[in-house]
């Protein structure tokens, strides 16, 4: 690929610049194939970057799994009490204290969700920032070979989406699996008590959060790197 302004100095004056521009730009499909090769060639580094995403999403999913599991257990116990003791069981001594404790638990769960979202955002953002920043020299080499700014940005956006999605899937499965194991040891049959549509919704939200955060975190450094002069990018120390 050759930059259009440089190409004008090299090619003949009668050159069809529209055709040259089409030749030196790459489609999203071509960029995706190059991104895939980059990830496979840098598998070790990609796994390190993905680890930050996995940990953030695993923490978030574990909190949501605990929330759904505890709600299922509480609902099951309340239903069992009504079946055994009738409607009067809801008015039995200690019922108000149990309700107050449930409200307190719900408040703690909300706080944990907020904190886990913040931890996930910080971890994922840091991982993607380092992933792009450490490759400034590689970007400088691509620019020396004539890579267009938009191609470099496109390349890193695709890589960030792939890493974000895969890391989020693995993190969601790990977080959910660990917390389910904890609750199975605590309360047998907890899986049957849980609201699975709600759980699947939370896992889907976790995947979306991980992917979007990875994409957003990669945009500023990728745009900065794409606009850097090749010499400056090659001299960058990370």
Rosetta constraint file for C-alpha pairs under 8 A:
AtomPair CA 1 CA 23 HARMONIC 7.61 0.50
AtomPair CA 1 CA 24 HARMONIC 4.74 0.50
AtomPair CA 1 CA 25 HARMONIC 7.37 0.50
AtomPair CA 1 CA 145 HARMONIC 6.81 0.50
AtomPair CA 1 CA 146 HARMONIC 5.04 0.50
AtomPair CA 1 CA 147 HARMONIC 5.71 0.50
AtomPair CA 1 CA 148 HARMONIC 7.67 0.50
AtomPair CA 2 CA 6 HARMONIC 6.91 0.50
AtomPair CA 2 CA 7 HARMONIC 6.25 0.50
AtomPair CA 2 CA 24 HARMONIC 6.09 0.50
AtomPair CA 2 CA 145 HARMONIC 7.10 0.50
AtomPair CA 2 CA 146 HARMONIC 4.29 0.50
AtomPair CA 2 CA 147 HARMONIC 6.69 0.50
AtomPair CA 2 CA 148 HARMONIC 7.78 0.50
AtomPair CA 3 CA 7 HARMONIC 6.02 0.50
AtomPair CA 3 CA 24 HARMONIC 7.34 0.50
AtomPair CA 3 CA 146 HARMONIC 5.34 0.50
AtomPair CA 3 CA 147 HARMONIC 6.94 0.50
AtomPair CA 3 CA 148 HARMONIC 6.30 0.50
AtomPair CA 4 CA 8 HARMONIC 6.28 0.50
AtomPair CA 4 CA 17 HARMONIC 7.86 0.50
AtomPair CA 4 CA 20 HARMONIC 7.54 0.50
AtomPair CA 4 CA 21 HARMONIC 6.58 0.50
AtomPair CA 5 CA 9 HARMONIC 7.05 0.50
AtomPair CA 6 CA 10 HARMONIC 6.65 0.50
AtomPair CA 7 CA 11 HARMONIC 5.85 0.50
AtomPair CA 8 CA 12 HARMONIC 7.67 0.50
AtomPair CA 8 CA 13 HARMONIC 7.60 0.50
AtomPair CA 11 CA 15 HARMONIC 6.49 0.50
AtomPair CA 15 CA 20 HARMONIC 7.91 0.50
AtomPair CA 16 CA 20 HARMONIC 6.46 0.50
AtomPair CA 17 CA 21 HARMONIC 6.02 0.50
AtomPair CA 18 CA 22 HARMONIC 6.29 0.50
AtomPair CA 19 CA 23 HARMONIC 6.27 0.50
AtomPair CA 20 CA 24 HARMONIC 6.31 0.50
AtomPair CA 21 CA 25 HARMONIC 6.35 0.50
AtomPair CA 24 CA 148 HARMONIC 7.87 0.50
AtomPair CA 25 CA 148 HARMONIC 7.28 0.50
AtomPair CA 25 CA 151 HARMONIC 7.17 0.50
AtomPair CA 26 CA 30 HARMONIC 6.00 0.50
AtomPair CA 26 CA 31 HARMONIC 6.46 0.50
AtomPair CA 26 CA 151 HARMONIC 6.88 0.50
AtomPair CA 27 CA 31 HARMONIC 6.23 0.50
AtomPair CA 28 CA 32 HARMONIC 6.00 0.50
AtomPair CA 28 CA 154 HARMONIC 7.57 0.50
AtomPair CA 29 CA 33 HARMONIC 6.39 0.50
AtomPair CA 30 CA 34 HARMONIC 6.34 0.50
AtomPair CA 31 CA 35 HARMONIC 6.03 0.50
AtomPair CA 31 CA 151 HARMONIC 7.45 0.50
AtomPair CA 31 CA 154 HARMONIC 6.96 0.50
AtomPair CA 31 CA 155 HARMONIC 5.67 0.50
AtomPair CA 31 CA 158 HARMONIC 7.71 0.50
AtomPair CA 32 CA 36 HARMONIC 6.12 0.50
AtomPair CA 32 CA 155 HARMONIC 7.11 0.50
AtomPair CA 32 CA 158 HARMONIC 6.36 0.50
AtomPair CA 32 CA 159 HARMONIC 7.91 0.50
AtomPair CA 33 CA 37 HARMONIC 6.38 0.50
AtomPair CA 34 CA 38 HARMONIC 6.20 0.50
AtomPair CA 34 CA 155 HARMONIC 7.55 0.50
AtomPair CA 35 CA 39 HARMONIC 6.20 0.50
AtomPair CA 35 CA 155 HARMONIC 5.91 0.50
AtomPair CA 35 CA 156 HARMONIC 7.53 0.50
AtomPair CA 35 CA 158 HARMONIC 6.70 0.50
AtomPair CA 35 CA 159 HARMONIC 5.70 0.50
AtomPair CA 36 CA 40 HARMONIC 6.26 0.50
AtomPair CA 36 CA 159 HARMONIC 7.47 0.50
AtomPair CA 37 CA 41 HARMONIC 6.04 0.50
AtomPair CA 38 CA 42 HARMONIC 6.04 0.50
AtomPair CA 39 CA 43 HARMONIC 5.62 0.50
AtomPair CA 39 CA 46 HARMONIC 6.27 0.50
AtomPair CA 39 CA 159 HARMONIC 7.34 0.50
AtomPair CA 42 CA 46 HARMONIC 5.93 0.50
AtomPair CA 43 CA 47 HARMONIC 6.04 0.50
AtomPair CA 44 CA 48 HARMONIC 6.46 0.50
AtomPair CA 45 CA 49 HARMONIC 6.28 0.50
AtomPair CA 46 CA 50 HARMONIC 5.98 0.50
AtomPair CA 46 CA 131 HARMONIC 7.97 0.50
AtomPair CA 46 CA 163 HARMONIC 7.52 0.50
AtomPair CA 47 CA 51 HARMONIC 6.01 0.50
AtomPair CA 48 CA 52 HARMONIC 7.14 0.50
AtomPair CA 49 CA 53 HARMONIC 7.15 0.50
AtomPair CA 49 CA 127 HARMONIC 5.24 0.50
AtomPair CA 49 CA 128 HARMONIC 6.84 0.50
AtomPair CA 49 CA 130 HARMONIC 7.96 0.50
AtomPair CA 49 CA 131 HARMONIC 6.44 0.50
AtomPair CA 49 CA 163 HARMONIC 7.96 0.50
AtomPair CA 50 CA 54 HARMONIC 6.08 0.50
AtomPair CA 50 CA 127 HARMONIC 7.50 0.50
AtomPair CA 50 CA 163 HARMONIC 6.07 0.50
AtomPair CA 50 CA 164 HARMONIC 7.21 0.50
AtomPair CA 50 CA 166 HARMONIC 7.88 0.50
AtomPair CA 50 CA 167 HARMONIC 5.24 0.50
AtomPair CA 51 CA 55 HARMONIC 6.11 0.50
AtomPair CA 51 CA 167 HARMONIC 7.07 0.50
AtomPair CA 52 CA 56 HARMONIC 6.27 0.50
AtomPair CA 52 CA 123 HARMONIC 5.54 0.50
AtomPair CA 52 CA 124 HARMONIC 5.72 0.50
AtomPair CA 52 CA 126 HARMONIC 8.00 0.50
AtomPair CA 52 CA 127 HARMONIC 5.78 0.50
AtomPair CA 53 CA 57 HARMONIC 6.18 0.50
AtomPair CA 53 CA 120 HARMONIC 7.31 0.50
AtomPair CA 53 CA 123 HARMONIC 6.61 0.50
AtomPair CA 53 CA 124 HARMONIC 4.94 0.50
AtomPair CA 53 CA 127 HARMONIC 7.23 0.50
AtomPair CA 53 CA 164 HARMONIC 6.67 0.50
AtomPair CA 53 CA 167 HARMONIC 5.41 0.50
AtomPair CA 53 CA 168 HARMONIC 6.33 0.50
AtomPair CA 53 CA 171 HARMONIC 7.22 0.50
AtomPair CA 53 CA 210 HARMONIC 6.82 0.50
AtomPair CA 54 CA 58 HARMONIC 5.82 0.50
AtomPair CA 54 CA 167 HARMONIC 4.90 0.50
AtomPair CA 54 CA 168 HARMONIC 5.77 0.50
AtomPair CA 54 CA 169 HARMONIC 7.92 0.50
AtomPair CA 54 CA 170 HARMONIC 6.18 0.50
AtomPair CA 54 CA 171 HARMONIC 4.04 0.50
AtomPair CA 54 CA 172 HARMONIC 7.59 0.50
AtomPair CA 55 CA 59 HARMONIC 6.15 0.50
AtomPair CA 55 CA 120 HARMONIC 7.60 0.50
AtomPair CA 55 CA 123 HARMONIC 7.87 0.50
AtomPair CA 55 CA 171 HARMONIC 6.16 0.50
AtomPair CA 56 CA 60 HARMONIC 6.41 0.50
AtomPair CA 56 CA 116 HARMONIC 7.48 0.50
AtomPair CA 56 CA 119 HARMONIC 6.31 0.50
AtomPair CA 56 CA 120 HARMONIC 3.91 0.50
AtomPair CA 56 CA 121 HARMONIC 7.37 0.50
AtomPair CA 56 CA 123 HARMONIC 6.03 0.50
AtomPair CA 56 CA 124 HARMONIC 6.75 0.50
AtomPair CA 56 CA 171 HARMONIC 7.37 0.50
AtomPair CA 57 CA 61 HARMONIC 5.97 0.50
AtomPair CA 57 CA 120 HARMONIC 6.06 0.50
AtomPair CA 57 CA 168 HARMONIC 5.80 0.50
AtomPair CA 57 CA 171 HARMONIC 5.05 0.50
AtomPair CA 57 CA 172 HARMONIC 5.81 0.50
AtomPair CA 57 CA 175 HARMONIC 7.40 0.50
AtomPair CA 57 CA 206 HARMONIC 6.35 0.50
AtomPair CA 57 CA 207 HARMONIC 7.74 0.50
AtomPair CA 57 CA 210 HARMONIC 6.57 0.50
AtomPair CA 58 CA 62 HARMONIC 5.98 0.50
AtomPair CA 58 CA 168 HARMONIC 7.88 0.50
AtomPair CA 58 CA 170 HARMONIC 7.95 0.50
AtomPair CA 58 CA 171 HARMONIC 4.23 0.50
AtomPair CA 58 CA 172 HARMONIC 5.13 0.50
AtomPair CA 58 CA 173 HARMONIC 7.37 0.50
AtomPair CA 58 CA 174 HARMONIC 5.89 0.50
AtomPair CA 58 CA 175 HARMONIC 3.97 0.50
AtomPair CA 58 CA 176 HARMONIC 7.28 0.50
AtomPair CA 59 CA 63 HARMONIC 6.41 0.50
AtomPair CA 59 CA 116 HARMONIC 6.26 0.50
AtomPair CA 59 CA 120 HARMONIC 7.53 0.50
AtomPair CA 59 CA 171 HARMONIC 7.96 0.50
AtomPair CA 59 CA 175 HARMONIC 6.02 0.50
AtomPair CA 60 CA 64 HARMONIC 6.48 0.50
AtomPair CA 60 CA 113 HARMONIC 6.70 0.50
AtomPair CA 60 CA 116 HARMONIC 5.07 0.50
AtomPair CA 60 CA 117 HARMONIC 6.35 0.50
AtomPair CA 60 CA 120 HARMONIC 7.00 0.50
AtomPair CA 60 CA 175 HARMONIC 7.49 0.50
AtomPair CA 60 CA 206 HARMONIC 7.17 0.50
AtomPair CA 61 CA 65 HARMONIC 5.98 0.50
AtomPair CA 61 CA 171 HARMONIC 7.76 0.50
AtomPair CA 61 CA 172 HARMONIC 5.54 0.50
AtomPair CA 61 CA 175 HARMONIC 5.27 0.50
AtomPair CA 61 CA 176 HARMONIC 5.84 0.50
AtomPair CA 61 CA 202 HARMONIC 7.39 0.50
AtomPair CA 61 CA 203 HARMONIC 6.53 0.50
AtomPair CA 61 CA 206 HARMONIC 6.65 0.50
AtomPair CA 62 CA 66 HARMONIC 6.13 0.50
AtomPair CA 62 CA 172 HARMONIC 7.89 0.50
AtomPair CA 62 CA 175 HARMONIC 4.47 0.50
AtomPair CA 62 CA 176 HARMONIC 5.26 0.50
AtomPair CA 62 CA 178 HARMONIC 7.30 0.50
AtomPair CA 62 CA 179 HARMONIC 5.52 0.50
AtomPair CA 63 CA 67 HARMONIC 6.24 0.50
AtomPair CA 63 CA 109 HARMONIC 7.45 0.50
AtomPair CA 63 CA 112 HARMONIC 6.81 0.50
AtomPair CA 63 CA 113 HARMONIC 6.30 0.50
AtomPair CA 63 CA 116 HARMONIC 7.55 0.50
AtomPair CA 64 CA 68 HARMONIC 6.27 0.50
AtomPair CA 64 CA 113 HARMONIC 7.12 0.50
AtomPair CA 64 CA 199 HARMONIC 7.55 0.50
AtomPair CA 64 CA 202 HARMONIC 6.74 0.50
AtomPair CA 65 CA 69 HARMONIC 5.99 0.50
AtomPair CA 65 CA 175 HARMONIC 7.99 0.50
AtomPair CA 65 CA 176 HARMONIC 5.90 0.50
AtomPair CA 65 CA 179 HARMONIC 6.44 0.50
AtomPair CA 65 CA 180 HARMONIC 7.18 0.50
AtomPair CA 65 CA 199 HARMONIC 6.74 0.50
AtomPair CA 66 CA 70 HARMONIC 5.93 0.50
AtomPair CA 66 CA 179 HARMONIC 6.38 0.50
AtomPair CA 66 CA 180 HARMONIC 7.77 0.50
AtomPair CA 66 CA 183 HARMONIC 7.81 0.50
AtomPair CA 67 CA 71 HARMONIC 6.16 0.50
AtomPair CA 67 CA 109 HARMONIC 6.51 0.50
AtomPair CA 68 CA 72 HARMONIC 6.15 0.50
AtomPair CA 68 CA 194 HARMONIC 6.21 0.50
AtomPair CA 68 CA 195 HARMONIC 6.65 0.50
AtomPair CA 68 CA 198 HARMONIC 7.51 0.50
AtomPair CA 68 CA 199 HARMONIC 6.55 0.50
AtomPair CA 69 CA 73 HARMONIC 6.24 0.50
AtomPair CA 69 CA 180 HARMONIC 7.97 0.50
AtomPair CA 69 CA 183 HARMONIC 7.32 0.50
AtomPair CA 69 CA 190 HARMONIC 6.72 0.50
AtomPair CA 69 CA 191 HARMONIC 7.69 0.50
AtomPair CA 69 CA 193 HARMONIC 7.39 0.50
AtomPair CA 69 CA 194 HARMONIC 5.44 0.50
AtomPair CA 69 CA 195 HARMONIC 7.91 0.50
AtomPair CA 70 CA 74 HARMONIC 6.08 0.50
AtomPair CA 71 CA 75 HARMONIC 6.08 0.50
AtomPair CA 71 CA 194 HARMONIC 7.47 0.50
AtomPair CA 72 CA 76 HARMONIC 6.10 0.50
AtomPair CA 72 CA 190 HARMONIC 7.38 0.50
AtomPair CA 72 CA 193 HARMONIC 4.82 0.50
AtomPair CA 72 CA 194 HARMONIC 4.62 0.50
AtomPair CA 72 CA 195 HARMONIC 6.61 0.50
AtomPair CA 73 CA 77 HARMONIC 6.14 0.50
AtomPair CA 73 CA 190 HARMONIC 6.69 0.50
AtomPair CA 73 CA 193 HARMONIC 6.11 0.50
AtomPair CA 73 CA 194 HARMONIC 7.44 0.50
AtomPair CA 74 CA 78 HARMONIC 6.16 0.50
AtomPair CA 75 CA 79 HARMONIC 6.13 0.50
AtomPair CA 76 CA 80 HARMONIC 6.12 0.50
AtomPair CA 76 CA 193 HARMONIC 6.51 0.50
AtomPair CA 77 CA 81 HARMONIC 6.17 0.50
AtomPair CA 78 CA 82 HARMONIC 6.37 0.50
AtomPair CA 79 CA 83 HARMONIC 6.25 0.50
AtomPair CA 80 CA 84 HARMONIC 6.12 0.50
AtomPair CA 81 CA 85 HARMONIC 5.73 0.50
AtomPair CA 81 CA 86 HARMONIC 7.31 0.50
AtomPair CA 81 CA 89 HARMONIC 6.27 0.50
AtomPair CA 81 CA 90 HARMONIC 7.84 0.50
AtomPair CA 82 CA 86 HARMONIC 4.60 0.50
AtomPair CA 82 CA 87 HARMONIC 5.43 0.50
AtomPair CA 82 CA 88 HARMONIC 7.61 0.50
AtomPair CA 82 CA 89 HARMONIC 5.81 0.50
AtomPair CA 82 CA 90 HARMONIC 7.01 0.50
AtomPair CA 83 CA 87 HARMONIC 7.98 0.50
AtomPair CA 85 CA 89 HARMONIC 5.21 0.50
AtomPair CA 87 CA 91 HARMONIC 7.67 0.50
AtomPair CA 88 CA 92 HARMONIC 6.40 0.50
AtomPair CA 89 CA 95 HARMONIC 7.92 0.50
AtomPair CA 90 CA 95 HARMONIC 6.06 0.50
AtomPair CA 91 CA 95 HARMONIC 6.07 0.50
AtomPair CA 91 CA 96 HARMONIC 7.88 0.50
AtomPair CA 94 CA 98 HARMONIC 6.15 0.50
AtomPair CA 95 CA 99 HARMONIC 6.21 0.50
AtomPair CA 96 CA 100 HARMONIC 6.19 0.50
AtomPair CA 97 CA 101 HARMONIC 6.13 0.50
AtomPair CA 98 CA 102 HARMONIC 6.16 0.50
AtomPair CA 99 CA 103 HARMONIC 6.35 0.50
AtomPair CA 100 CA 104 HARMONIC 6.28 0.50
AtomPair CA 101 CA 105 HARMONIC 6.11 0.50
AtomPair CA 102 CA 106 HARMONIC 6.16 0.50
AtomPair CA 103 CA 107 HARMONIC 6.30 0.50
AtomPair CA 104 CA 108 HARMONIC 6.33 0.50
AtomPair CA 105 CA 109 HARMONIC 6.18 0.50
AtomPair CA 106 CA 110 HARMONIC 6.23 0.50
AtomPair CA 107 CA 111 HARMONIC 6.33 0.50
AtomPair CA 108 CA 112 HARMONIC 6.17 0.50
AtomPair CA 109 CA 113 HARMONIC 6.17 0.50
AtomPair CA 110 CA 114 HARMONIC 6.32 0.50
AtomPair CA 111 CA 115 HARMONIC 6.19 0.50
AtomPair CA 112 CA 116 HARMONIC 5.95 0.50
AtomPair CA 113 CA 117 HARMONIC 6.12 0.50
AtomPair CA 114 CA 118 HARMONIC 6.41 0.50
AtomPair CA 115 CA 119 HARMONIC 6.15 0.50
AtomPair CA 116 CA 120 HARMONIC 5.95 0.50
AtomPair CA 117 CA 121 HARMONIC 6.08 0.50
AtomPair CA 118 CA 122 HARMONIC 6.18 0.50
AtomPair CA 119 CA 123 HARMONIC 6.04 0.50
AtomPair CA 120 CA 124 HARMONIC 5.96 0.50
AtomPair CA 120 CA 210 HARMONIC 7.85 0.50
AtomPair CA 121 CA 125 HARMONIC 5.91 0.50
AtomPair CA 121 CA 213 HARMONIC 6.59 0.50
AtomPair CA 122 CA 126 HARMONIC 6.04 0.50
AtomPair CA 123 CA 127 HARMONIC 6.20 0.50
AtomPair CA 124 CA 128 HARMONIC 6.25 0.50
AtomPair CA 124 CA 210 HARMONIC 7.36 0.50
AtomPair CA 124 CA 213 HARMONIC 6.64 0.50
AtomPair CA 124 CA 214 HARMONIC 6.14 0.50
AtomPair CA 124 CA 217 HARMONIC 7.63 0.50
AtomPair CA 125 CA 129 HARMONIC 6.07 0.50
AtomPair CA 125 CA 213 HARMONIC 6.69 0.50
AtomPair CA 125 CA 214 HARMONIC 6.50 0.50
AtomPair CA 125 CA 217 HARMONIC 4.99 0.50
AtomPair CA 125 CA 218 HARMONIC 7.77 0.50
AtomPair CA 126 CA 130 HARMONIC 6.19 0.50
AtomPair CA 126 CA 217 HARMONIC 7.88 0.50
AtomPair CA 127 CA 131 HARMONIC 6.11 0.50
AtomPair CA 128 CA 132 HARMONIC 6.35 0.50
AtomPair CA 128 CA 160 HARMONIC 7.17 0.50
AtomPair CA 128 CA 214 HARMONIC 6.23 0.50
AtomPair CA 128 CA 217 HARMONIC 5.88 0.50
AtomPair CA 128 CA 218 HARMONIC 5.53 0.50
AtomPair CA 129 CA 133 HARMONIC 6.00 0.50
AtomPair CA 129 CA 217 HARMONIC 6.37 0.50
AtomPair CA 129 CA 218 HARMONIC 6.13 0.50
AtomPair CA 129 CA 221 HARMONIC 6.48 0.50
AtomPair CA 130 CA 134 HARMONIC 5.80 0.50
AtomPair CA 131 CA 135 HARMONIC 6.94 0.50
AtomPair CA 132 CA 136 HARMONIC 6.98 0.50
AtomPair CA 132 CA 156 HARMONIC 7.49 0.50
AtomPair CA 132 CA 218 HARMONIC 6.89 0.50
AtomPair CA 132 CA 221 HARMONIC 6.27 0.50
AtomPair CA 132 CA 222 HARMONIC 6.38 0.50
AtomPair CA 133 CA 221 HARMONIC 6.61 0.50
AtomPair CA 133 CA 225 HARMONIC 7.88 0.50
AtomPair CA 133 CA 238 HARMONIC 7.12 0.50
AtomPair CA 134 CA 238 HARMONIC 5.71 0.50
AtomPair CA 135 CA 139 HARMONIC 6.26 0.50
AtomPair CA 136 CA 140 HARMONIC 6.14 0.50
AtomPair CA 136 CA 225 HARMONIC 6.36 0.50
AtomPair CA 136 CA 233 HARMONIC 5.28 0.50
AtomPair CA 136 CA 234 HARMONIC 6.76 0.50
AtomPair CA 136 CA 236 HARMONIC 6.57 0.50
AtomPair CA 137 CA 141 HARMONIC 6.27 0.50
AtomPair CA 137 CA 233 HARMONIC 5.35 0.50
AtomPair CA 137 CA 234 HARMONIC 4.39 0.50
AtomPair CA 137 CA 235 HARMONIC 7.11 0.50
AtomPair CA 137 CA 236 HARMONIC 6.64 0.50
AtomPair CA 138 CA 142 HARMONIC 6.36 0.50
AtomPair CA 138 CA 234 HARMONIC 7.55 0.50
AtomPair CA 139 CA 143 HARMONIC 6.21 0.50
AtomPair CA 139 CA 152 HARMONIC 7.36 0.50
AtomPair CA 139 CA 225 HARMONIC 6.95 0.50
AtomPair CA 139 CA 226 HARMONIC 7.30 0.50
AtomPair CA 139 CA 230 HARMONIC 7.75 0.50
AtomPair CA 139 CA 233 HARMONIC 6.79 0.50
AtomPair CA 139 CA 234 HARMONIC 7.87 0.50
AtomPair CA 140 CA 144 HARMONIC 6.18 0.50
AtomPair CA 140 CA 228 HARMONIC 7.89 0.50
AtomPair CA 140 CA 229 HARMONIC 7.44 0.50
AtomPair CA 140 CA 230 HARMONIC 4.41 0.50
AtomPair CA 140 CA 231 HARMONIC 6.78 0.50
AtomPair CA 140 CA 232 HARMONIC 7.57 0.50
AtomPair CA 140 CA 233 HARMONIC 4.70 0.50
AtomPair CA 140 CA 234 HARMONIC 5.08 0.50
AtomPair CA 141 CA 145 HARMONIC 6.39 0.50
AtomPair CA 141 CA 230 HARMONIC 6.96 0.50
AtomPair CA 141 CA 234 HARMONIC 7.01 0.50
AtomPair CA 142 CA 146 HARMONIC 6.47 0.50
AtomPair CA 142 CA 147 HARMONIC 5.38 0.50
AtomPair CA 143 CA 147 HARMONIC 4.69 0.50
AtomPair CA 143 CA 148 HARMONIC 6.94 0.50
AtomPair CA 143 CA 149 HARMONIC 7.93 0.50
AtomPair CA 143 CA 230 HARMONIC 5.70 0.50
AtomPair CA 144 CA 230 HARMONIC 5.92 0.50
AtomPair CA 147 CA 151 HARMONIC 6.58 0.50
AtomPair CA 147 CA 152 HARMONIC 6.99 0.50
AtomPair CA 148 CA 152 HARMONIC 6.60 0.50
AtomPair CA 149 CA 153 HARMONIC 6.41 0.50
AtomPair CA 149 CA 223 HARMONIC 7.94 0.50
AtomPair CA 149 CA 226 HARMONIC 4.86 0.50
AtomPair CA 149 CA 227 HARMONIC 6.49 0.50
AtomPair CA 150 CA 154 HARMONIC 5.99 0.50
AtomPair CA 150 CA 226 HARMONIC 7.47 0.50
AtomPair CA 151 CA 155 HARMONIC 6.02 0.50
AtomPair CA 152 CA 156 HARMONIC 6.41 0.50
AtomPair CA 152 CA 222 HARMONIC 7.31 0.50
AtomPair CA 152 CA 226 HARMONIC 5.94 0.50
AtomPair CA 153 CA 157 HARMONIC 6.14 0.50
AtomPair CA 153 CA 219 HARMONIC 7.49 0.50
AtomPair CA 153 CA 222 HARMONIC 5.43 0.50
AtomPair CA 153 CA 223 HARMONIC 5.97 0.50
AtomPair CA 153 CA 226 HARMONIC 6.42 0.50
AtomPair CA 154 CA 158 HARMONIC 6.23 0.50
AtomPair CA 155 CA 159 HARMONIC 6.37 0.50
AtomPair CA 156 CA 160 HARMONIC 6.00 0.50
AtomPair CA 156 CA 218 HARMONIC 7.05 0.50
AtomPair CA 156 CA 222 HARMONIC 6.47 0.50
AtomPair CA 157 CA 161 HARMONIC 6.23 0.50
AtomPair CA 157 CA 215 HARMONIC 6.14 0.50
AtomPair CA 157 CA 218 HARMONIC 6.57 0.50
AtomPair CA 157 CA 219 HARMONIC 6.89 0.50
AtomPair CA 157 CA 222 HARMONIC 7.89 0.50
AtomPair CA 158 CA 162 HARMONIC 6.27 0.50
AtomPair CA 159 CA 163 HARMONIC 6.10 0.50
AtomPair CA 160 CA 164 HARMONIC 5.78 0.50
AtomPair CA 160 CA 211 HARMONIC 7.88 0.50
AtomPair CA 160 CA 214 HARMONIC 5.63 0.50
AtomPair CA 160 CA 215 HARMONIC 5.44 0.50
AtomPair CA 160 CA 218 HARMONIC 6.43 0.50
AtomPair CA 161 CA 165 HARMONIC 5.96 0.50
AtomPair CA 161 CA 211 HARMONIC 5.77 0.50
AtomPair CA 161 CA 212 HARMONIC 7.64 0.50
AtomPair CA 161 CA 214 HARMONIC 6.42 0.50
AtomPair CA 161 CA 215 HARMONIC 5.63 0.50
AtomPair CA 162 CA 166 HARMONIC 6.11 0.50
AtomPair CA 162 CA 211 HARMONIC 7.99 0.50
AtomPair CA 163 CA 167 HARMONIC 5.76 0.50
AtomPair CA 163 CA 211 HARMONIC 7.94 0.50
AtomPair CA 163 CA 214 HARMONIC 7.67 0.50
AtomPair CA 164 CA 168 HARMONIC 5.88 0.50
AtomPair CA 164 CA 210 HARMONIC 5.64 0.50
AtomPair CA 164 CA 211 HARMONIC 4.40 0.50
AtomPair CA 164 CA 212 HARMONIC 7.64 0.50
AtomPair CA 164 CA 213 HARMONIC 7.74 0.50
AtomPair CA 164 CA 214 HARMONIC 5.20 0.50
AtomPair CA 164 CA 215 HARMONIC 7.38 0.50
AtomPair CA 165 CA 169 HARMONIC 6.19 0.50
AtomPair CA 165 CA 207 HARMONIC 6.52 0.50
AtomPair CA 165 CA 208 HARMONIC 7.93 0.50
AtomPair CA 165 CA 210 HARMONIC 6.73 0.50
AtomPair CA 165 CA 211 HARMONIC 5.06 0.50
AtomPair CA 166 CA 170 HARMONIC 6.32 0.50
AtomPair CA 167 CA 171 HARMONIC 5.95 0.50
AtomPair CA 167 CA 210 HARMONIC 7.71 0.50
AtomPair CA 168 CA 172 HARMONIC 5.87 0.50
AtomPair CA 168 CA 206 HARMONIC 7.03 0.50
AtomPair CA 168 CA 207 HARMONIC 5.12 0.50
AtomPair CA 168 CA 210 HARMONIC 5.41 0.50
AtomPair CA 168 CA 211 HARMONIC 6.95 0.50
AtomPair CA 169 CA 173 HARMONIC 6.27 0.50
AtomPair CA 169 CA 207 HARMONIC 6.29 0.50
AtomPair CA 170 CA 174 HARMONIC 6.16 0.50
AtomPair CA 171 CA 175 HARMONIC 5.96 0.50
AtomPair CA 172 CA 176 HARMONIC 5.96 0.50
AtomPair CA 172 CA 203 HARMONIC 6.37 0.50
AtomPair CA 172 CA 206 HARMONIC 6.96 0.50
AtomPair CA 172 CA 207 HARMONIC 7.28 0.50
AtomPair CA 173 CA 177 HARMONIC 5.84 0.50
AtomPair CA 174 CA 178 HARMONIC 6.08 0.50
AtomPair CA 175 CA 179 HARMONIC 6.28 0.50
AtomPair CA 176 CA 180 HARMONIC 5.99 0.50
AtomPair CA 177 CA 181 HARMONIC 6.18 0.50
AtomPair CA 178 CA 182 HARMONIC 6.40 0.50
AtomPair CA 179 CA 183 HARMONIC 6.32 0.50
AtomPair CA 180 CA 184 HARMONIC 5.96 0.50
AtomPair CA 181 CA 185 HARMONIC 6.27 0.50
AtomPair CA 182 CA 186 HARMONIC 6.33 0.50
AtomPair CA 183 CA 187 HARMONIC 5.74 0.50
AtomPair CA 183 CA 188 HARMONIC 7.70 0.50
AtomPair CA 183 CA 190 HARMONIC 6.84 0.50
AtomPair CA 184 CA 188 HARMONIC 5.12 0.50
AtomPair CA 184 CA 189 HARMONIC 6.93 0.50
AtomPair CA 184 CA 190 HARMONIC 6.09 0.50
AtomPair CA 184 CA 191 HARMONIC 7.72 0.50
AtomPair CA 189 CA 193 HARMONIC 6.89 0.50
AtomPair CA 190 CA 194 HARMONIC 6.39 0.50
AtomPair CA 194 CA 199 HARMONIC 7.94 0.50
AtomPair CA 195 CA 199 HARMONIC 6.36 0.50
AtomPair CA 196 CA 200 HARMONIC 6.01 0.50
AtomPair CA 197 CA 201 HARMONIC 6.16 0.50
AtomPair CA 198 CA 202 HARMONIC 6.31 0.50
AtomPair CA 199 CA 203 HARMONIC 6.30 0.50
AtomPair CA 200 CA 204 HARMONIC 6.13 0.50
AtomPair CA 201 CA 205 HARMONIC 6.22 0.50
AtomPair CA 202 CA 206 HARMONIC 6.18 0.50
AtomPair CA 203 CA 207 HARMONIC 6.32 0.50
AtomPair CA 204 CA 208 HARMONIC 6.25 0.50
AtomPair CA 205 CA 209 HARMONIC 6.04 0.50
AtomPair CA 206 CA 210 HARMONIC 6.13 0.50
AtomPair CA 207 CA 211 HARMONIC 6.18 0.50
AtomPair CA 208 CA 212 HARMONIC 6.02 0.50
AtomPair CA 209 CA 213 HARMONIC 5.93 0.50
AtomPair CA 210 CA 214 HARMONIC 6.10 0.50
AtomPair CA 211 CA 215 HARMONIC 6.23 0.50
AtomPair CA 212 CA 216 HARMONIC 6.05 0.50
AtomPair CA 213 CA 217 HARMONIC 5.86 0.50
AtomPair CA 214 CA 218 HARMONIC 6.24 0.50
AtomPair CA 215 CA 219 HARMONIC 6.51 0.50
AtomPair CA 216 CA 220 HARMONIC 7.76 0.50
AtomPair CA 217 CA 221 HARMONIC 7.87 0.50
AtomPair CA 218 CA 222 HARMONIC 5.97 0.50
AtomPair CA 219 CA 223 HARMONIC 6.03 0.50
AtomPair CA 220 CA 224 HARMONIC 6.08 0.50
AtomPair CA 221 CA 225 HARMONIC 5.94 0.50
AtomPair CA 222 CA 226 HARMONIC 6.02 0.50
AtomPair CA 223 CA 227 HARMONIC 6.31 0.50
AtomPair CA 224 CA 228 HARMONIC 6.37 0.50
AtomPair CA 225 CA 233 HARMONIC 7.14 0.50
AtomPair CA 228 CA 232 HARMONIC 6.38 0.50
AtomPair CA 228 CA 233 HARMONIC 6.04 0.50
AtomPair CA 229 CA 233 HARMONIC 6.31 0.50
AtomPair CA 230 CA 234 HARMONIC 6.16 0.50
AtomPair CA 231 CA 235 HARMONIC 6.31 0.50
AtomPair CA 232 CA 236 HARMONIC 6.32 0.50
